[in-house]
Amino acid sequence: MRLHGLLNLIDRWEQFPDLLRRLGRGETVAVAPAEGAKPYLLAVLQQRLDVPILVVTARPGKARELQEQINLWSAYPERVLLF
């Protein structure tokens, strides 16, 4: 099942345009989404920013789980790599 068709729902979040602008300028931005929202947010940022994104996790199992979840949301799952 692919969920990338739902990525536009983030446009309802009032602070999202500012987040994109700041990230686009290369600023460091702290965001603390709920655990279940992380794959969605990362997939949206992957699509909107079209730049490489590095995510570091504490455990390899968490990295694999996050990769699988991002793949469900991503419009470009072939770009979600696990190292």
Secondary structure, DSSP 8 states (H G I E B T S, - for coil): ---GGGGGGGGGSTTHHHHHHHHHTT--------GGGHHHHHHHHHHHH-S------SSHHHHHHHHHHHHHH-S-GGG----
